[in-house]
Amino acid sequence: VYDGNANATSTGLTYALSGLVGNDMVTLKKDMAAASYVDKGAGNNKTVNITGLSLEGPAKANYMLTAAKTTGNITAKELSVSATGKITKTYDGKTEASLAGIQFGLDGILSNDKVALAGTATGIFNDKNAGAGKKVSITGFSLSGADQGNYVLPVSAIEKSGDITARDLNIRVENRKKEKGE
Protein backbone atom coordinates (compact mmCIF):
# COMPACT_ATOMS: atom_id res chain seq x y z
CA VAL A 1 0.00 0.00 0.00
CA TYR A 2 1.25 3.48 -0.87
CA ASP A 3 3.21 4.93 2.05
CA GLY A 4 5.08 7.82 0.42
CA ASN A 5 8.41 6.09 -0.07
CA ALA A 6 10.01 3.74 -2.59
CA ASN A 7 11.13 1.08 -0.10
CA ALA A 8 10.10 -2.46 -0.94
CA THR A 9 10.42 -5.64 1.05
CA SER A 10 12.95 -8.23 -0.07
CA THR A 11 11.67 -10.93 2.26
CA GLY A 12 9.95 -13.72 0.45
CA LEU A 13 11.95 -13.22 -2.75
CA THR A 14 13.80 -16.22 -4.12
CA TYR A 15 17.11 -15.88 -5.91
CA ALA A 16 18.87 -18.19 -8.34
CA LEU A 17 22.21 -17.78 -10.11
CA SER A 18 22.32 -18.62 -13.80
CA GLY A 19 25.29 -18.69 -16.15
CA LEU A 20 27.73 -20.65 -13.98
CA VAL A 21 30.35 -22.63 -15.90
CA GLY A 22 30.80 -26.30 -15.16
CA ASN A 23 30.94 -27.19 -11.49
CA ASP A 24 32.19 -23.78 -10.31
CA MET A 25 31.39 -23.31 -6.64
CA VAL A 26 29.69 -19.94 -6.36
CA THR A 27 26.77 -19.01 -4.11
CA LEU A 28 24.75 -15.87 -3.66
CA LYS A 29 25.07 -14.01 -0.38
CA LYS A 30 21.78 -12.25 0.26
CA ASP A 31 21.74 -11.36 3.96
CA MET A 32 22.26 -7.66 3.08
CA ALA A 33 19.65 -7.62 0.30
CA ALA A 34 17.49 -4.51 0.05
CA ALA A 35 14.75 -3.71 -2.42
CA SER A 36 13.41 -0.40 -3.71
CA TYR A 37 10.90 0.63 -6.33
CA VAL A 38 12.04 2.99 -9.08
CA ASP A 39 9.71 5.62 -7.60
CA LYS A 40 7.28 5.98 -4.70
CA GLY A 41 4.07 6.27 -6.76
CA ALA A 42 1.27 3.71 -6.75
CA GLY A 43 1.13 1.39 -9.77
CA ASN A 44 1.32 -2.18 -11.05
CA ASN A 45 4.29 -4.08 -12.48
CA LYS A 46 6.74 -1.47 -11.24
CA THR A 47 10.44 -2.21 -11.47
CA VAL A 48 12.03 -3.15 -8.15
CA ASN A 49 15.82 -2.89 -7.89
CA ILE A 50 17.58 -5.34 -5.57
CA THR A 51 20.86 -4.25 -3.99
CA GLY A 52 23.17 -5.70 -1.35
CA LEU A 53 23.72 -9.06 -3.08
CA SER A 54 27.23 -10.48 -3.38
CA LEU A 55 29.00 -13.65 -4.47
CA GLU A 56 30.73 -16.21 -2.26
CA GLY A 57 32.80 -19.27 -3.02
CA PRO A 58 36.21 -20.22 -4.43
CA ALA A 59 35.29 -19.29 -8.04
CA LYS A 60 33.57 -15.96 -7.25
CA ALA A 61 36.38 -13.91 -8.87
CA ASN A 62 35.39 -15.40 -12.26
CA TYR A 63 31.94 -13.79 -12.15
CA MET A 64 30.30 -10.38 -11.86
CA LEU A 65 26.72 -9.88 -10.74
CA THR A 66 24.36 -8.08 -13.08
CA ALA A 67 21.68 -5.79 -11.72
CA ALA A 68 19.01 -7.78 -9.94
CA LYS A 69 15.47 -6.61 -10.72
CA THR A 70 11.94 -7.83 -10.30
CA THR A 71 8.52 -6.22 -10.45
CA GLY A 72 5.99 -5.41 -7.80
CA ASN A 73 2.84 -3.44 -7.12
CA ILE A 74 2.20 -0.43 -4.92
CA THR A 75 -1.51 -0.34 -4.17
CA ALA A 76 -3.15 3.09 -3.91
CA LYS A 77 -4.02 4.07 -0.33
CA GLU A 78 -7.73 4.33 0.47
CA LEU A 79 -8.81 7.64 1.95
CA SER A 80 -11.93 8.33 3.94
CA VAL A 81 -14.25 11.28 3.46
CA SER A 82 -15.54 13.12 6.51
CA ALA A 83 -18.69 15.22 6.55
CA THR A 84 -19.60 17.76 9.21
CA GLY A 85 -22.85 19.64 9.48
CA LYS A 86 -26.50 18.72 9.68
CA ILE A 87 -28.54 17.48 6.74
CA THR A 88 -32.14 18.63 7.03
CA LYS A 89 -35.03 19.37 4.74
CA THR A 90 -38.77 19.76 4.87
CA TYR A 91 -40.85 16.92 3.44
CA ASP A 92 -41.29 17.38 -0.32
CA GLY A 93 -42.09 13.86 -1.46
CA LYS A 94 -38.57 13.35 -2.87
CA THR A 95 -35.46 11.55 -1.59
CA GLU A 96 -32.89 14.16 -2.70
CA ALA A 97 -30.98 15.71 0.20
CA SER A 98 -29.63 19.23 0.25
CA LEU A 99 -25.95 19.25 1.16
CA ALA A 100 -25.71 23.03 1.52
CA GLY A 101 -23.69 23.87 4.61
CA ILE A 102 -22.05 20.43 4.82
CA GLN A 103 -18.26 20.58 5.03
CA PHE A 104 -16.39 17.65 3.47
CA GLY A 105 -12.81 16.67 4.20
CA LEU A 106 -10.29 13.95 3.32
CA ASP A 107 -8.66 11.81 5.98
CA GLY A 108 -5.52 9.71 5.51
CA ILE A 109 -3.42 11.88 3.17
CA LEU A 110 0.32 11.63 3.86
CA SER A 111 2.05 14.89 4.76
CA ASN A 112 3.39 16.88 1.81
CA ASP A 113 1.13 15.07 -0.70
CA LYS A 114 -1.08 17.30 -2.82
CA VAL A 115 -4.57 15.78 -2.95
CA ALA A 116 -7.98 17.44 -2.76
CA LEU A 117 -11.60 16.39 -2.90
CA ALA A 118 -13.26 17.23 -6.22
CA GLY A 119 -16.59 16.57 -7.91
CA THR A 120 -20.12 17.49 -6.98
CA ALA A 121 -21.57 15.69 -4.01
CA THR A 122 -25.16 14.50 -4.15
CA GLY A 123 -27.14 13.10 -1.26
CA ILE A 124 -30.08 10.71 -1.25
CA PHE A 125 -32.24 9.88 1.77
CA ASN A 126 -33.09 6.17 2.13
CA ASP A 127 -36.78 7.08 1.69
CA LYS A 128 -38.90 10.19 1.12
CA ASN A 129 -40.86 10.14 4.38
CA ALA A 130 -40.49 12.56 7.29
CA GLY A 131 -38.39 11.33 10.19
CA ALA A 132 -35.26 11.90 12.26
CA GLY A 133 -31.90 10.12 11.97
CA LYS A 134 -32.56 8.89 8.45
CA LYS A 135 -29.71 7.40 6.41
CA VAL A 136 -28.31 9.66 3.68
CA SER A 137 -25.99 8.20 1.03
CA ILE A 138 -23.55 10.73 -0.42
CA THR A 139 -21.77 10.14 -3.74
CA GLY A 140 -20.19 12.15 -6.55
CA PHE A 141 -16.68 12.67 -5.21
CA SER A 142 -13.40 12.36 -7.07
CA LEU A 143 -9.81 13.30 -6.30
CA SER A 144 -7.62 16.01 -7.75
CA GLY A 145 -4.06 17.17 -7.22
CA ALA A 146 -0.53 16.17 -8.16
CA ASP A 147 -0.56 13.03 -5.97
CA GLN A 148 -4.14 11.87 -6.64
CA GLY A 149 -2.94 8.70 -8.40
CA ASN A 150 -1.56 7.39 -5.10
CA TYR A 151 -4.98 7.39 -3.46
CA VAL A 152 -8.49 6.02 -3.97
CA LEU A 153 -11.83 6.88 -2.46
CA PRO A 154 -14.05 4.24 -0.85
CA VAL A 155 -16.08 2.29 -3.39
CA SER A 156 -19.30 2.64 -1.42
CA ALA A 157 -21.20 5.84 -0.72
CA ILE A 158 -20.48 7.91 2.36
CA GLU A 159 -23.20 7.42 4.94
CA LYS A 160 -24.50 10.22 7.14
CA SER A 161 -27.76 10.76 8.95
CA GLY A 162 -30.24 13.54 8.36
CA ASP A 163 -33.74 14.65 9.18
CA ILE A 164 -36.81 15.23 7.05
CA THR A 165 -39.20 17.44 8.98
CA ALA A 166 -42.96 17.25 8.50
CA ARG A 167 -44.39 19.84 6.13
CA ASP A 168 -46.78 22.42 7.59
CA LEU A 169 -50.26 22.36 6.11
CA ASN A 170 -52.36 25.49 6.09
CA ILE A 171 -56.04 25.44 6.80
CA ARG A 172 -58.11 27.81 4.78
CA VAL A 173 -61.40 28.83 6.35
CA GLU A 174 -63.94 30.64 4.23
CA ASN A 175 -66.39 32.90 5.84
CA ARG A 176 -69.73 32.17 4.29
CA LYS A 177 -72.92 34.01 4.94
CA LYS A 178 -76.03 32.04 5.53
CA GLU A 179 -78.68 32.93 3.03
CA LYS A 180 -82.34 33.08 3.83
CA GLY A 181 -83.89 29.64 3.39
CA GLU A 182 -80.73 27.66 3.94
Number of C-alpha atoms within 10 A of each C-alpha: 13 18 16 18 11 16 16 18 14 17 9 6 8 7 11 6 10 6 6 12 11 6 7 12 12 18 15 15 14 16 9 10 14 17 20 19 22 14 14 17 22 21 16 12 10 17 15 23 18 19 16 12 16 15 17 12 12 11 15 16 10 10 12 9 11 6 9 13 14 13 12 16 17 19 16 19 19 17 14 15 17 14 16 11 13 16 21 18 17 15 17 14 11 11 16 17 22 17 19 10 10 13 11 13 12 15 10 11 20 14 7 8 13 12 18 15 16 12 11 9 13 15 21 18 23 14 15 16 18 16 14 12 12 19 16 23 18 19 17 12 17 14 17 15 12 11 18 19 15 22 22 15 18 12 8 9 15 18 17 19 15 20 21 22 15 13 12 8 6 6 6 6 6 6 6 6 6 7 6 5 4 4
